[in-house]
Amino acid sequence: MKKAVNWALRTIGRRNARLNAAALEMARVTQRLDSKAVRWIAADAIRELQREATRTRLGVGQPKITSEQRFPRLGSAVIQNDSRSEATFIPRHTHCP
């Protein structure tokens, strides 16, 4: 069932730019729910609907994605890239010297 829902959401989001935005918003709202299956559906739909090829075909520019949108379960954490191109997790509540 989860693949069918995912397929439907992705198909709707590939129709035109307006539906792409609506499907992305629905996926982002859905991604915050507690169900593992629902989070998988949302993450896969977001990945597909934000692909460069999909957005180019629809004539939509790349969206600006914050770390909170990309990693919603981390809350108010910061994701930074260091010089070795590896992600570094820095919780906001810690103090840097």
N, C-alpha and C positions, 0 to 999 in steps of 0.2 A: 504494500500500500504506500510506503514512504517514497518509493521510486516513482509511482504514478503521480503523487502530489508534487514531487520535485520536477518531474517532466512537464506537468501542466504549468507550474510557476515559471519555469525557464522558457517555455514556448510562448506564453503570454508576454513575457519581458522582451522577447526578440521581435515582436510585431512592429513596434514603432517606438520613438523616443519617449512619448508620454507614458506608454504602458511599461517601458523599461524602468522609468523613474518610479512608477507606482509599484512594480514588482520588487524593485530593490528596497523600497521603503517597507513593504510588507515583510520581506525577508529579514531586514534588520530588526523590526519589531518582534518577529517570530523568534529570532536568534536568542532573545533574552529569556525565553521560557525555560522551564526546568527539564523538559523531556529531551533525552539524548537523541532520539530519532528526529524530533522537530529541529533541534540545533543542527543536525547533519543536513536535513533538507535545506535549511536556511543558508548554511555555509556553502553548500554545493551550488545553490542558485546564485548566491552573491558572486562566487568565483566565476561562474559562467556568464552572468550578466555584466560583469565588469571587465571581461576579456577585451583586449584591444580590438580584435577582429569584430566582435559583436558591436562594440561602441562605434567603430569606424563605419560599419555597414549602416548603422542607424543615424550617423551624422552627429553623434554626441561626443563631446570631449571627455577626457579622463576625469573622474571625480576626485576631489581631494578627500583622502581617507585619513582620519585621525587614528592614533593607536588605540583609542577607546572603541572605535568602530571595528577595527581589525581584530582586537583582542578584548571582547566585551566582558569576559569572565575575570579579567585582571583588575577591573575597576579603574582606579585612578593611578595606574602605574605608567611609567615612561619606558618606551622601548627605544634604545639608541643603538646605532651601529658604530663599532669601534674600527680601528684601522685594519683589522684582520677580516673585515666583512662578516663578523659574527654578531648576532643580536645580543645585547646586554640588557638584562631586566633590572630596573632601578625603581623600587617602591618609592612613592612620593613622601611617605612618612619618615624616611631616613634622612639624616642630615649629612651632607658632604663636608669634609673639613676644608 
